[in-house]
Amino acid sequence: MLRGNQEFVDQSVTAESLLYIGKNGDLSDTKLVARDGAGRVRWLEQDQIDGKIWSKHGTDLLSEYDTIQNKEDAWQILQKAIKNSDSDTVVTTPNPPKGGLRYYIKVDGNPEPIRVAVSENGFIVTMFPDENAIGLID
């Protein structure tokens, strides 16, 4: 559970947030929790980290961005995209067709932003460099 991962638990997270995750996901597998700029709870589970994100996109994240040297660097950027979603440094769009949101963040001045996709209930689905979003963020 969250023990030992305090750097990946946003200070705005409350007991109510954790109860929400417990109802909608697997709190025992949760490794990152944050609220976005609108106050919505977002979380990332270990299975998603190892299974979908890092195994599919880890090599791309490491090769595209100098500041990403390991998983922890990637999760810090993911958390920054979520937490700063109400700022000029992040662009938020709908995540069709199933709903949820996409958070785009520019890293290292690279024109290819990172996309963080979140389901309707707040579960973080994936994170990857999105060449189709070049130019989305100034």
N, CA, C and O atoms as CSV, one atom per row, in Angstrom:
chain,resi,resn,atom,element,x,y,z
A,1,MET,N,N,0.840,-1.179,0.000
A,1,MET,CA,C,0.000,0.000,0.000
A,1,MET,C,C,0.877,1.231,0.000
A,1,MET,O,O,2.050,1.126,-0.359
A,2,LEU,N,N,0.397,2.339,0.366
A,2,LEU,CA,C,1.069,3.620,0.232
A,2,LEU,C,C,2.310,3.777,1.111
A,2,LEU,O,O,3.099,4.698,0.904
A,3,ARG,N,N,2.485,2.900,2.073
A,3,ARG,CA,C,3.622,3.001,2.976
A,3,ARG,C,C,4.928,3.028,2.194
A,3,ARG,O,O,5.124,2.217,1.289
A,4,GLY,N,N,5.811,3.940,2.528
A,4,GLY,CA,C,7.093,4.043,1.847
A,4,GLY,C,C,7.028,4.823,0.541
A,4,GLY,O,O,8.051,4.992,-0.123
A,5,ASN,N,N,5.862,5.295,0.164
A,5,ASN,CA,C,5.701,6.028,-1.085
A,5,ASN,C,C,5.193,7.440,-0.848
A,5,ASN,O,O,4.486,7.993,-1.691
A,6,GLN,N,N,5.541,8.024,0.276
A,6,GLN,CA,C,5.000,9.334,0.617
A,6,GLN,C,C,5.286,10.379,-0.449
A,6,GLN,O,O,4.487,11.297,-0.633
A,7,GLU,N,N,6.405,10.265,-1.155
A,7,GLU,CA,C,6.700,11.265,-2.171
A,7,GLU,C,C,5.717,11.184,-3.339
A,7,GLU,O,O,5.636,12.111,-4.145
A,8,PHE,N,N,4.971,10.085,-3.436
A,8,PHE,CA,C,4.001,9.937,-4.503
A,8,PHE,C,C,2.568,10.045,-4.000
A,8,PHE,O,O,1.629,9.641,-4.685
A,9,VAL,N,N,2.406,10.591,-2.802
A,9,VAL,CA,C,1.084,10.864,-2.265
A,9,VAL,C,C,0.997,12.360,-2.016
A,9,VAL,O,O,1.682,12.896,-1.145
A,10,ASP,N,N,0.162,13.019,-2.774
A,10,ASP,CA,C,-0.005,14.464,-2.667
A,10,ASP,C,C,-0.546,14.845,-1.293
A,10,ASP,O,O,-1.359,14.121,-0.719
A,11,GLN,N,N,-0.100,15.966,-0.777
A,11,GLN,CA,C,-0.530,16.414,0.547
A,11,GLN,C,C,-2.017,16.745,0.614
A,11,GLN,O,O,-2.589,16.797,1.703
A,12,SER,N,N,-2.646,16.968,-0.528
A,12,SER,CA,C,-4.074,17.288,-0.532
A,12,SER,C,C,-4.951,16.039,-0.404
A,12,SER,O,O,-6.172,16.147,-0.291
A,13,VAL,N,N,-4.339,14.875,-0.420
A,13,VAL,CA,C,-5.092,13.625,-0.323
A,13,VAL,C,C,-5.608,13.445,1.101
A,13,VAL,O,O,-4.860,13.576,2.070
A,14,THR,N,N,-6.892,13.145,1.206
A,14,THR,CA,C,-7.544,12.982,2.505
A,14,THR,C,C,-7.989,11.531,2.693
A,14,THR,O,O,-7.892,10.709,1.782
A,15,ALA,N,N,-8.474,11.245,3.887
A,15,ALA,CA,C,-9.030,9.913,4.155
A,15,ALA,C,C,-10.191,9.637,3.204
A,15,ALA,O,O,-10.374,8.510,2.745
A,16,GLU,N,N,-10.968,10.670,2.917
A,16,GLU,CA,C,-12.083,10.533,1.970
A,16,GLU,C,C,-11.568,10.113,0.592
A,16,GLU,O,O,-12.196,9.300,-0.086
A,17,SER,N,N,-10.425,10.669,0.180
A,17,SER,CA,C,-9.820,10.294,-1.101
A,17,SER,C,C,-9.464,8.817,-1.116
A,17,SER,O,O,-9.713,8.117,-2.099
A,18,LEU,N,N,-8.881,8.349,-0.023
A,18,LEU,CA,C,-8.471,6.946,0.059
A,18,LEU,C,C,-9.685,6.019,0.063
A,18,LEU,O,O,-9.646,4.944,-0.535
A,19,LEU,N,N,-10.762,6.432,0.734
A,19,LEU,CA,C,-11.989,5.640,0.713
A,19,LEU,C,C,-12.556,5.562,-0.706
A,19,LEU,O,O,-13.050,4.516,-1.126
A,20,TYR,N,N,-12.481,6.669,-1.437
A,20,TYR,CA,C,-12.943,6.696,-2.824
A,20,TYR,C,C,-12.152,5.689,-3.665
A,20,TYR,O,O,-12.728,4.936,-4.451
A,21,ILE,N,N,-10.833,5.686,-3.492
A,21,ILE,CA,C,-9.991,4.743,-4.236
A,21,ILE,C,C,-10.356,3.309,-3.848
A,21,ILE,O,O,-10.435,2.431,-4.707
A,22,GLY,N,N,-10.576,3.076,-2.553
A,22,GLY,CA,C,-10.951,1.745,-2.090
A,22,GLY,C,C,-12.235,1.245,-2.729
A,22,GLY,O,O,-12.384,0.045,-2.960
A,23,LYS,N,N,-13.160,2.145,-3.015
A,23,LYS,CA,C,-14.431,1.768,-3.652
A,23,LYS,C,C,-14.272,1.566,-5.158
A,23,LYS,O,O,-14.999,0.771,-5.754
A,24,ASN,N,N,-13.339,2.271,-5.772
A,24,ASN,CA,C,-13.225,2.283,-7.229
A,24,ASN,C,C,-11.988,1.582,-7.779
A,24,ASN,O,O,-11.862,1.409,-8.992
A,25,GLY,N,N,-11.087,1.184,-6.912
A,25,GLY,CA,C,-9.854,0.554,-7.364
A,25,GLY,C,C,-9.299,-0.370,-6.300
A,25,GLY,O,O,-10.028,-0.854,-5.435
A,26,ASP,N,N,-8.006,-0.609,-6.374
A,26,ASP,CA,C,-7.325,-1.489,-5.424
A,26,ASP,C,C,-6.360,-0.658,-4.584
A,26,ASP,O,O,-5.220,-0.417,-4.981
A,27,LEU,N,N,-6.826,-0.231,-3.438
A,27,LEU,CA,C,-6.008,0.618,-2.574
A,27,LEU,C,C,-4.733,-0.095,-2.139
A,27,LEU,O,O,-3.697,0.548,-1.968
A,28,SER,N,N,-4.792,-1.407,-1.957
A,28,SER,CA,C,-3.607,-2.153,-1.509
A,28,SER,C,C,-2.517,-2.158,-2.572
A,28,SER,O,O,-1.356,-2.416,-2.256
A,29,ASP,N,N,-2.868,-1.878,-3.834
A,29,ASP,CA,C,-1.910,-1.872,-4.935
A,29,ASP,C,C,-1.569,-0.447,-5.384
A,29,ASP,O,O,-0.789,-0.263,-6.318
A,30,THR,N,N,-2.149,0.557,-4.725
A,30,THR,CA,C,-1.979,1.945,-5.136
A,30,THR,C,C,-0.598,2.473,-4.750
A,30,THR,O,O,-0.154,2.319,-3.613
A,31,LYS,N,N,0.070,3.097,-5.718
A,31,LYS,CA,C,1.422,3.618,-5.499
A,31,LYS,C,C,1.519,5.128,-5.624
A,31,LYS,O,O,2.475,5.725,-5.129
A,32,LEU,N,N,0.549,5.758,-6.277
A,32,LEU,CA,C,0.577,7.206,-6.457
A,32,LEU,C,C,-0.846,7.724,-6.312
A,32,LEU,O,O,-1.777,7.181,-6.908
A,33,VAL,N,N,-1.009,8.776,-5.518
A,33,VAL,CA,C,-2.311,9.410,-5.338
A,33,VAL,C,C,-2.121,10.916,-5.405
A,33,VAL,O,O,-1.220,11.463,-4.769
A,34,ALA,N,N,-2.968,11.583,-6.174
A,34,ALA,CA,C,-2.915,13.044,-6.257
A,34,ALA,C,C,-4.304,13.572,-6.601
A,34,ALA,O,O,-5.168,12.833,-7.073
A,35,ARG,N,N,-4.496,14.839,-6.358
A,35,ARG,CA,C,-5.704,15.534,-6.807
A,35,ARG,C,C,-5.289,16.443,-7.955
A,35,ARG,O,O,-4.229,17.067,-7.921
A,36,ASP,N,N,-6.142,16.506,-8.973
A,36,ASP,CA,C,-5.808,17.391,-10.085
A,36,ASP,C,C,-6.204,18.818,-9.739
A,36,ASP,O,O,-6.694,19.083,-8.641
A,37,GLY,N,N,-5.993,19.735,-10.673
A,37,GLY,CA,C,-6.253,21.146,-10.419
A,37,GLY,C,C,-7.690,21.448,-10.055
A,37,GLY,O,O,-7.966,22.463,-9.415
A,38,ALA,N,N,-8.618,20.579,-10.452
A,38,ALA,CA,C,-10.031,20.759,-10.123
A,38,ALA,C,C,-10.422,20.000,-8.851
A,38,ALA,O,O,-11.593,19.987,-8.472
A,39,GLY,N,N,-9.448,19.371,-8.193
A,39,GLY,CA,C,-9.701,18.667,-6.939
A,39,GLY,C,C,-10.129,17.218,-7.092
A,39,GLY,O,O,-10.488,16.581,-6.102
A,40,ARG,N,N,-10.102,16.680,-8.307
A,40,ARG,CA,C,-10.510,15.295,-8.542
A,40,ARG,C,C,-9.385,14.332,-8.150
A,40,ARG,O,O,-8.213,14.600,-8.416
A,41,VAL,N,N,-9.743,13.219,-7.524
A,41,VAL,CA,C,-8.776,12.213,-7.076
A,41,VAL,C,C,-8.291,11.398,-8.272
A,41,VAL,O,O,-9.086,10.938,-9.091
A,42,ARG,N,N,-6.969,11.229,-8.358
A,42,ARG,CA,C,-6.333,10.434,-9.406
A,42,ARG,C,C,-5.383,9.465,-8.720
A,42,ARG,O,O,-4.706,9.838,-7.761
A,43,TRP,N,N,-5.323,8.216,-9.201
A,43,TRP,CA,C,-4.407,7.254,-8.578
A,43,TRP,C,C,-3.845,6.288,-9.603
A,43,TRP,O,O,-4.427,6.053,-10.662
A,44,LEU,N,N,-2.678,5.730,-9.245
A,44,LEU,CA,C,-1.951,4.791,-10.102
A,44,LEU,C,C,-1.649,3.544,-9.287
A,44,LEU,O,O,-1.140,3.628,-8.169
A,45,GLU,N,N,-1.964,2.394,-9.851
A,45,GLU,CA,C,-1.725,1.120,-9.172
A,45,GLU,C,C,-0.474,0.442,-9.724
A,45,GLU,O,O,-0.119,0.628,-10.888
A,46,GLN,N,N,0.184,-0.338,-8.886
A,46,GLN,CA,C,1.435,-1.018,-9.242
A,46,GLN,C,C,1.278,-1.878,-10.499
A,46,GLN,O,O,2.154,-1.863,-11.364
A,47,ASP,N,N,0.188,-2.618,-10.609
A,47,ASP,CA,C,-0.014,-3.464,-11.797
A,47,ASP,C,C,0.009,-2.635,-13.074
A,47,ASP,O,O,0.515,-3.089,-14.100
A,48,GLN,N,N,-0.529,-1.439,-13.019
A,48,GLN,CA,C,-0.552,-0.558,-14.178
A,48,GLN,C,C,0.852,-0.038,-14.475
A,48,GLN,O,O,1.241,0.103,-15.634
A,49,ILE,N,N,1.601,0.243,-13.422
A,49,ILE,CA,C,2.979,0.716,-13.595
A,49,ILE,C,C,3.796,-0.329,-14.337
A,49,ILE,O,O,4.401,-0.038,-15.369
A,50,ASP,N,N,3.812,-1.536,-13.811
A,50,ASP,CA,C,4.639,-2.596,-14.386
A,50,ASP,C,C,4.055,-3.149,-15.679
A,50,ASP,O,O,4.779,-3.419,-16.637
A,51,GLY,N,N,2.737,-3.314,-15.692
A,51,GLY,CA,C,2.094,-3.952,-16.831
A,51,GLY,C,C,1.943,-3.068,-18.037
A,51,GLY,O,O,2.530,-3.343,-19.084
A,52,LYS,N,N,1.177,-2.023,-17.916
A,52,LYS,CA,C,0.844,-1.236,-19.105
A,52,LYS,C,C,1.828,-0.106,-19.374
A,52,LYS,O,O,2.260,0.084,-20.511
A,53,ILE,N,N,2.179,0.634,-18.353
A,53,ILE,CA,C,2.965,1.846,-18.615
A,53,ILE,C,C,4.435,1.532,-18.858
A,53,ILE,O,O,4.942,1.774,-19.954
A,54,TRP,N,N,5.114,1.008,-17.876
A,54,TRP,CA,C,6.568,0.871,-17.992
A,54,TRP,C,C,6.960,-0.180,-19.019
A,54,TRP,O,O,7.910,0.029,-19.773
A,55,SER,N,N,6.252,-1.308,-19.068
A,55,SER,CA,C,6.630,-2.356,-20.027
A,55,SER,C,C,6.383,-1.912,-21.473
A,55,SER,O,O,7.130,-2.300,-22.371
A,56,LYS,N,N,5.352,-1.111,-21.703
A,56,LYS,CA,C,5.033,-0.669,-23.060
A,56,LYS,C,C,5.733,0.631,-23.452
A,56,LYS,O,O,6.115,0.806,-24.608
A,57,HIS,N,N,5.901,1.548,-22.486
A,57,HIS,CA,C,6.358,2.895,-22.840
A,57,HIS,C,C,7.643,3.333,-22.132
A,57,HIS,O,O,8.148,4.424,-22.395
A,58,GLY,N,N,8.172,2.506,-21.251
A,58,GLY,CA,C,9.369,2.881,-20.492
A,58,GLY,C,C,10.549,3.240,-21.379
A,58,GLY,O,O,11.211,4.250,-21.144
A,59,THR,N,N,10.820,2.438,-22.385
A,59,THR,CA,C,11.947,2.708,-23.289
A,59,THR,C,C,11.768,4.039,-24.003
A,59,THR,O,O,12.725,4.799,-24.151
A,60,ASP,N,N,10.541,4.328,-24.447
A,60,ASP,CA,C,10.272,5.602,-25.127
A,60,ASP,C,C,10.457,6.781,-24.173
A,60,ASP,O,O,11.046,7.795,-24.545
A,61,LEU,N,N,9.961,6.651,-22.958
A,61,LEU,CA,C,10.101,7.732,-21.974
A,61,LEU,C,C,11.568,7.988,-21.661
A,61,LEU,O,O,11.991,9.140,-21.566
A,62,LEU,N,N,12.344,6.923,-21.501
A,62,LEU,CA,C,13.772,7.068,-21.197
A,62,LEU,C,C,14.544,7.680,-22.360
A,62,LEU,O,O,15.448,8.486,-22.142
A,63,SER,N,N,14.206,7.313,-23.580
A,63,SER,CA,C,14.979,7.798,-24.731
A,63,SER,C,C,14.567,9.199,-25.187
A,63,SER,O,O,15.382,9.921,-25.761
A,64,GLU,N,N,13.319,9.591,-24.940
A,64,GLU,CA,C,12.824,10.886,-25.413
A,64,GLU,C,C,13.140,12.059,-24.484
A,64,GLU,O,O,13.256,13.196,-24.942
A,65,TYR,N,N,13.280,11.791,-23.186
A,65,TYR,CA,C,13.368,12.876,-22.209
A,65,TYR,C,C,14.584,12.686,-21.300
A,65,TYR,O,O,14.701,11.678,-20.603
A,66,ASP,N,N,15.485,13.669,-21.318
A,66,ASP,CA,C,16.717,13.590,-20.527
A,66,ASP,C,C,16.466,13.513,-19.029
A,66,ASP,O,O,17.229,12.868,-18.309
A,67,THR,N,N,15.418,14.155,-18.550
A,67,THR,CA,C,15.174,14.164,-17.101
A,67,THR,C,C,14.542,12.871,-16.595
A,67,THR,O,O,14.442,12.672,-15.385
A,68,ILE,N,N,14.118,11.999,-17.487
A,68,ILE,CA,C,13.582,10.703,-17.057
A,68,ILE,C,C,14.708,9.678,-17.146
A,68,ILE,O,O,15.102,9.245,-18.229
A,69,GLN,N,N,15.208,9.307,-15.975
A,69,GLN,CA,C,16.287,8.326,-15.888
A,69,GLN,C,C,15.808,6.986,-15.335
A,69,GLN,O,O,16.502,5.976,-15.451
A,70,ASN,N,N,14.605,6.984,-14.726
A,70,ASN,CA,C,14.074,5.772,-14.106
A,70,ASN,C,C,12.566,5.940,-13.888
A,70,ASN,O,O,11.995,6.979,-14.217
A,71,LYS,N,N,11.936,4.913,-13.334
A,71,LYS,CA,C,10.488,4.957,-13.091
A,71,LYS,C,C,10.097,6.110,-12.185
A,71,LYS,O,O,9.100,6.789,-12.429
A,72,GLU,N,N,10.882,6.332,-11.139
A,72,GLU,CA,C,10.540,7.380,-10.175
A,72,GLU,C,C,10.492,8.749,-10.836
A,72,GLU,O,O,9.609,9.551,-10.531
A,73,ASP,N,N,11.431,9.028,-11.740
A,73,ASP,CA,C,11.403,10.297,-12.482
A,73,ASP,C,C,10.119,10.414,-13.308
A,73,ASP,O,O,9.504,11.479,-13.371
A,74,ALA,N,N,9.726,9.307,-13.938
A,74,ALA,CA,C,8.504,9.308,-14.738
A,74,ALA,C,C,7.289,9.575,-13.871
A,74,ALA,O,O,6.405,10.334,-14.267
A,75,TRP,N,N,7.227,8.958,-12.682
A,75,TRP,CA,C,6.057,9.146,-11.813
A,75,TRP,C,C,5.996,10.570,-11.273
A,75,TRP,O,O,4.909,11.100,-11.042
A,76,GLN,N,N,7.158,11.194,-11.071
A,76,GLN,CA,C,7.154,12.588,-10.628
A,76,GLN,C,C,6.570,13.494,-11.712
A,76,GLN,O,O,5.829,14.429,-11.409
A,77,ILE,N,N,6.899,13.221,-12.961
A,77,ILE,CA,C,6.338,14.012,-14.063
A,77,ILE,C,C,4.848,13.736,-14.198
A,77,ILE,O,O,4.067,14.659,-14.432
A,78,LEU,N,N,4.446,12.487,-14.054
A,78,LEU,CA,C,3.028,12.134,-14.097
A,78,LEU,C,C,2.269,12.886,-13.011
A,78,LEU,O,O,1.209,13.460,-13.262
A,79,GLN,N,N,2.822,12.876,-11.809
A,79,GLN,CA,C,2.172,13.571,-10.693
A,79,GLN,C,C,2.114,15.077,-10.957
A,79,GLN,O,O,1.117,15.722,-10.636
A,80,LYS,N,N,3.158,15.630,-11.529
A,80,LYS,CA,C,3.188,17.060,-11.864
A,80,LYS,C,C,2.103,17.395,-12.890
A,80,LYS,O,O,1.445,18.429,-12.778
A,81,ALA,N,N,1.913,16.529,-13.889
A,81,ALA,CA,C,0.870,16.758,-14.892
A,81,ALA,C,C,-0.505,16.777,-14.244
A,81,ALA,O,O,-1.339,17.616,-14.585
A,82,ILE,N,N,-0.747,15.876,-13.326
A,82,ILE,CA,C,-2.045,15.815,-12.642
A,82,ILE,C,C,-2.235,17.039,-11.749
A,82,ILE,O,O,-3.239,17.742,-11.856
A,83,LYS,N,N,-1.268,17.288,-10.870
A,83,LYS,CA,C,-1.400,18.365,-9.887
A,83,LYS,C,C,-1.479,19.743,-10.523
A,83,LYS,O,O,-2.153,20.627,-9.994
A,84,ASN,N,N,-0.804,19.943,-11.646
A,84,ASN,CA,C,-0.748,21.260,-12.284
A,84,ASN,C,C,-1.719,21.383,-13.451
A,84,ASN,O,O,-1.514,22.206,-14.344
A,85,SER,N,N,-2.765,20.579,-13.451
A,85,SER,CA,C,-3.676,20.553,-14.594
A,85,SER,C,C,-4.452,21.848,-14.790
A,85,SER,O,O,-5.079,22.047,-15.831
A,86,ASP,N,N,-4.413,22.714,-13.808
A,86,ASP,CA,C,-5.094,24.006,-13.953
A,86,ASP,C,C,-4.109,25.130,-14.266
A,86,ASP,O,O,-4.445,26.304,-14.116
A,87,SER,N,N,-2.902,24.782,-14.699
A,87,SER,CA,C,-1.894,25.797,-15.014
A,87,SER,C,C,-1.654,25.866,-16.517
A,87,SER,O,O,-2.198,25.070,-17.283
A,88,ASP,N,N,-0.831,26.831,-16.926
A,88,ASP,CA,C,-0.492,26.988,-18.340
A,88,ASP,C,C,0.481,25.920,-18.833
A,88,ASP,O,O,0.695,25.794,-20.039
A,89,THR,N,N,1.072,25.149,-17.920
A,89,THR,CA,C,2.071,24.157,-18.315
A,89,THR,C,C,1.465,22.801,-18.667
A,89,THR,O,O,2.169,21.905,-19.133
A,90,VAL,N,N,0.165,22.654,-18.445
A,90,VAL,CA,C,-0.536,21.398,-18.723
A,90,VAL,C,C,-1.805,21.703,-19.517
A,90,VAL,O,O,-2.531,22.647,-19.207
A,91,VAL,N,N,-2.059,20.900,-20.535
A,91,VAL,CA,C,-3.296,21.004,-21.307
A,91,VAL,C,C,-4.131,19.766,-20.995
A,91,VAL,O,O,-3.628,18.643,-21.016
A,92,THR,N,N,-5.407,19.984,-20.707
A,92,THR,CA,C,-6.322,18.893,-20.387
A,92,THR,C,C,-7.399,18.817,-21.466
A,92,THR,O,O,-8.005,19.824,-21.830
A,93,THR,N,N,-7.627,17.598,-21.971
A,93,THR,CA,C,-8.652,17.379,-22.990
A,93,THR,C,C,-9.475,16.143,-22.620
A,93,THR,O,O,-9.035,15.329,-21.809
A,94,PRO,N,N,-10.661,15.998,-23.206
A,94,PRO,CA,C,-11.426,14.765,-22.983
A,94,PRO,C,C,-10.666,13.558,-23.520
A,94,PRO,O,O,-9.854,13.688,-24.436
A,95,ASN,N,N,-10.931,12.385,-22.951
A,95,ASN,CA,C,-10.275,11.146,-23.364
A,95,ASN,C,C,-11.304,10.203,-23.996
A,95,ASN,O,O,-11.807,9.296,-23.334
A,96,PRO,N,N,-11.617,10.424,-25.288
A,96,PRO,CA,C,-12.614,9.571,-25.924
A,96,PRO,C,C,-12.048,8.172,-26.173
A,96,PRO,O,O,-10.825,8.037,-26.166
A,97,PRO,N,N,-12.814,7.163,-26.386
A,97,PRO,CA,C,-14.266,7.141,-26.421
A,97,PRO,C,C,-14.889,6.782,-25.072
A,97,PRO,O,O,-16.101,6.914,-24.903
A,98,LYS,N,N,-14.086,6.332,-24.117
A,98,LYS,CA,C,-14.645,5.830,-22.859
A,98,LYS,C,C,-14.809,6.888,-21.791
A,98,LYS,O,O,-15.327,6.589,-20.714
A,99,GLY,N,N,-14.394,8.092,-22.045
A,99,GLY,CA,C,-14.502,9.153,-21.052
A,99,GLY,C,C,-13.199,9.332,-20.289
A,99,GLY,O,O,-12.179,8.728,-20.621
A,100,GLY,N,N,-13.248,10.158,-19.280
A,100,GLY,CA,C,-12.040,10.491,-18.550
A,100,GLY,C,C,-11.354,11.694,-19.161
A,100,GLY,O,O,-11.959,12.439,-19.932
A,101,LEU,N,N,-10.094,11.884,-18.817
A,101,LEU,CA,C,-9.337,13.036,-19.299
A,101,LEU,C,C,-7.950,12.641,-19.743
A,101,LEU,O,O,-7.413,11.612,-19.332
A,102,ARG,N,N,-7.380,13.476,-20.590
A,102,ARG,CA,C,-5.969,13.386,-20.967
A,102,ARG,C,C,-5.284,14.635,-20.439
A,102,ARG,O,O,-5.789,15.747,-20.592
A,103,TYR,N,N,-4.139,14.443,-19.824
A,103,TYR,CA,C,-3.309,15.545,-19.352
A,103,TYR,C,C,-2.035,15.522,-20.190
A,103,TYR,O,O,-1.357,14.497,-20.264
A,104,TYR,N,N,-1.711,16.639,-20.815
A,104,TYR,CA,C,-0.498,16.745,-21.622
A,104,TYR,C,C,0.466,17.688,-20.928
A,104,TYR,O,O,0.085,18.775,-20.494
A,105,ILE,N,N,1.725,17.261,-20.826
A,105,ILE,CA,C,2.751,18.093,-20.204
A,105,ILE,C,C,4.008,18.039,-21.059
A,105,ILE,O,O,4.399,16.982,-21.553
A,106,LYS,N,N,4.627,19.195,-21.221
A,106,LYS,CA,C,5.884,19.290,-21.950
A,106,LYS,C,C,7.032,19.029,-20.982
A,106,LYS,O,O,7.006,19.490,-19.841
A,107,VAL,N,N,8.032,18.292,-21.438
A,107,VAL,CA,C,9.168,17.937,-20.595
A,107,VAL,C,C,10.454,18.259,-21.347
A,107,VAL,O,O,10.580,17.955,-22.533
A,108,ASP,N,N,11.405,18.874,-20.652
A,108,ASP,CA,C,12.740,19.144,-21.207
A,108,ASP,C,C,12.719,20.007,-22.462
A,108,ASP,O,O,13.690,19.990,-23.218
A,109,GLY,N,N,11.667,20.752,-22.712
A,109,GLY,CA,C,11.599,21.535,-23.930
A,109,GLY,C,C,11.373,20.679,-25.169
A,109,GLY,O,O,11.373,21.197,-26.286
A,110,ASN,N,N,11.182,19.393,-24.987
A,110,ASN,CA,C,10.905,18.481,-26.094
A,110,ASN,C,C,9.540,18.858,-26.689
A,110,ASN,O,O,8.575,19.016,-25.942
A,111,PRO,N,N,9.440,19.004,-28.011
A,111,PRO,CA,C,8.156,19.390,-28.602
A,111,PRO,C,C,7.085,18.306,-28.455
A,111,PRO,O,O,5.894,18.589,-28.585
A,112,GLU,N,N,7.507,17.067,-28.187
A,112,GLU,CA,C,6.560,15.958,-28.040
A,112,GLU,C,C,6.141,15.842,-26.574
A,112,GLU,O,O,6.921,15.377,-25.742
A,113,PRO,N,N,4.910,16.264,-26.251
A,113,PRO,CA,C,4.491,16.208,-24.845
A,113,PRO,C,C,4.202,14.778,-24.388
A,113,PRO,O,O,4.028,13.870,-25.201
A,114,ILE,N,N,4.159,14.607,-23.098
A,114,ILE,CA,C,3.754,13.338,-22.505
A,114,ILE,C,C,2.248,13.406,-22.274
A,114,ILE,O,O,1.720,14.399,-21.775
A,115,ARG,N,N,1.576,12.327,-22.650
A,115,ARG,CA,C,0.132,12.209,-22.395
A,115,ARG,C,C,-0.074,11.283,-21.198
A,115,ARG,O,O,0.481,10.186,-21.134
A,116,VAL,N,N,-0.879,11.750,-20.262
A,116,VAL,CA,C,-1.329,10.935,-19.132
A,116,VAL,C,C,-2.831,10.772,-19.312
A,116,VAL,O,O,-3.569,11.757,-19.296
A,117,ALA,N,N,-3.286,9.536,-19.484
A,117,ALA,CA,C,-4.710,9.269,-19.685
A,117,ALA,C,C,-5.306,8.733,-18.386
A,117,ALA,O,O,-4.742,7.849,-17.739
A,118,VAL,N,N,-6.463,9.292,-18.021
A,118,VAL,CA,C,-7.142,8.939,-16.772
A,118,VAL,C,C,-8.580,8.545,-17.095
A,118,VAL,O,O,-9.253,9.208,-17.884
A,119,SER,N,N,-9.046,7.457,-16.476
A,119,SER,CA,C,-10.414,6.994,-16.707
A,119,SER,C,C,-11.413,7.915,-16.020
A,119,SER,O,O,-11.036,8.810,-15.264
A,120,GLU,N,N,-12.694,7.680,-16.294
A,120,GLU,CA,C,-13.757,8.498,-15.693
A,120,GLU,C,C,-13.721,8.488,-14.169
A,120,GLU,O,O,-14.051,9.489,-13.534
A,121,ASN,N,N,-13.320,7.353,-13.575
A,121,ASN,CA,C,-13.336,7.265,-12.109
A,121,ASN,C,C,-12.051,7.772,-11.462
A,121,ASN,O,O,-11.967,7.830,-10.235
A,122,GLY,N,N,-11.048,8.141,-12.258
A,122,GLY,CA,C,-9.824,8.710,-11.719
A,122,GLY,C,C,-8.611,7.805,-11.784
A,122,GLY,O,O,-7.509,8.228,-11.435
A,123,PHE,N,N,-8.789,6.570,-12.223
A,123,PHE,CA,C,-7.701,5.607,-12.346
A,123,PHE,C,C,-6.774,6.026,-13.486
A,123,PHE,O,O,-7.238,6.263,-14.601
A,124,ILE,N,N,-5.488,6.117,-13.222
A,124,ILE,CA,C,-4.517,6.497,-14.255
A,124,ILE,C,C,-4.270,5.283,-15.136
A,124,ILE,O,O,-3.787,4.250,-14.673
A,125,VAL,N,N,-4.607,5.421,-16.412
A,125,VAL,CA,C,-4.576,4.311,-17.348
A,125,VAL,C,C,-3.209,4.152,-18.000
A,125,VAL,O,O,-2.687,3.040,-18.083
A,126,THR,N,N,-2.621,5.265,-18.466
A,126,THR,CA,C,-1.349,5.158,-19.167
A,126,THR,C,C,-0.626,6.502,-19.198
A,126,THR,O,O,-1.172,7.538,-18.818
A,127,MET,N,N,0.607,6.449,-19.660
A,127,MET,CA,C,1.478,7.623,-19.790
A,127,MET,C,C,2.465,7.308,-20.907
A,127,MET,O,O,3.111,6.260,-20.890
A,128,PHE,N,N,2.585,8.219,-21.884
A,128,PHE,CA,C,3.525,7.968,-22.971
A,128,PHE,C,C,3.802,9.242,-23.756
A,128,PHE,O,O,3.012,10.183,-23.691
A,129,PRO,N,N,4.916,9.294,-24.503
A,129,PRO,CA,C,5.175,10.414,-25.401
A,129,PRO,C,C,4.141,10.390,-26.521
A,129,PRO,O,O,3.889,9.337,-27.107
A,130,ASP,N,N,3.543,11.537,-26.821
A,130,ASP,CA,C,2.471,11.587,-27.825
A,130,ASP,C,C,2.878,12.505,-28.971
A,130,ASP,O,O,2.709,13.722,-28.901
A,131,GLU,N,N,3.415,11.901,-30.022
A,131,GLU,CA,C,3.846,12.705,-31.173
A,131,GLU,C,C,2.690,13.375,-31.882
A,131,GLU,O,O,2.897,14.363,-32.586
A,132,ASN,N,N,1.475,12.866,-31.717
A,132,ASN,CA,C,0.309,13.498,-32.332
A,132,ASN,C,C,-0.106,14.790,-31.620
A,132,ASN,O,O,-0.956,15.529,-32.116
A,133,ALA,N,N,0.484,15.054,-30.479
A,133,ALA,CA,C,0.139,16.257,-29.708
A,133,ALA,C,C,1.194,17.348,-29.817
A,133,ALA,O,O,1.141,18.340,-29.090
A,134,ILE,N,N,2.153,17.169,-30.724
A,134,ILE,CA,C,3.168,18.210,-30.932
A,134,ILE,C,C,2.453,19.497,-31.325
A,134,ILE,O,O,1.604,19.489,-32.217
A,135,GLY,N,N,2.793,20.607,-30.662
A,135,GLY,CA,C,2.176,21.890,-30.931
A,135,GLY,C,C,0.975,22.189,-30.037
A,135,GLY,O,O,0.457,23.306,-30.049
A,136,LEU,N,N,0.531,21.203,-29.266
A,136,LEU,CA,C,-0.614,21.407,-28.386
A,136,LEU,C,C,-0.277,22.371,-27.242
A,136,LEU,O,O,-1.121,23.153,-26.804
A,137,ILE,N,N,0.961,22.298,-26.775
A,137,ILE,CA,C,1.430,23.173,-25.700
A,137,ILE,C,C,2.490,24.096,-26.254
A,137,ILE,O,O,3.438,23.639,-26.893
A,138,ASP,N,N,2.344,25.394,-26.019
A,138,ASP,CA,C,3.354,26.363,-26.512
A,138,ASP,C,C,4.645,26.261,-25.748
A,138,ASP,O,O,5.590,26.998,-26.032
